[in-house]
Amino acid sequence: KTVFNVAEAHACYFEGGIDVYGSYGVPREKIHVVRNSPDTDKLFAARRQLEETERPQRDIYRLIHVGRLVEWKRVDLLLRAIAELRPRFPGINGVVVGTGPQEDRLKKLAAELGLTGIVRFTGGIYEPLDLGREMLGAGVYVLAGMGGLSINEAMCFGLPVVCSVCDGTELFLVRDGKTGLRFSDGDLPDLCDKIADLLGDPNRAAEMGSQATELIRTEVNIHTVTQCYVGLLRGLVTS
């Protein structure tokens, strides 16, 4: 409590941070919501280049996850959802982008679930063009566990997002029924239902993806977030 109240200002990604800092006695006027963003200029530039030169085709039945392969990302839940949905959507497949301590276990689980050749593990991808190829080839972005900036990245590439409890930024970005769908934390049947809603209505999924991109372009991008920080710092200098 003492340390938090020494600071002249606190920056947080979402409105929930106001309550967190407030619980330590920090006055409301010292708490600023600034959001969070990757370099959206680079991501949008990669998207334009790929759409102009390679014209990738979306596989509406492809689910994609991007992130470090750690337990709290719950990639295992995504794999189980794909296995559960295969009888209803025979064309369903997945791409898992990332590496980490859970990689071998997840590959083994995929094999046990009969997903060999259905789910592809790419390893880490860090270049915007390479990431863009994978994103533009998919139909739905699924974050089954914790995470944050990968939501922004997926939205840059026009993907609707299915997620649950992440780092709090999802509460602003994933507007249920508009830019994506949210499922109950850890609830496999509910996750399957939400994914099925989008796979069963590709036009709706595409419209959500378009709205997701528009949200990034107009509300949460590298420029709007930078301006939030600039405003915060200017206020400190002039106060």
Buried (B, 14 or more C-beta within 10 A) or exposed (E): EEEBEEEEBBBBBBEBBBEBBBEEEBEEEBBBBBBBBBEBEBBBBBBEEBBEEEEBEBBBBBBBBBBBBBEEBBBBBBBBBBBBBBEEBEEBBBBBBBBBEBBEEBBEBBEEBEBEEBBBBBEEBEEBBBBBBBBBBBBBBBBBBBBBBBBBBBBBBBBBBBBBBBBBBBBBBBBEEEBBBBBEBEEBEBBBBBBBBBBEEBEEBBBBBEBBBEBBBEEBBBEBBEEBEEEBEEEEEEE
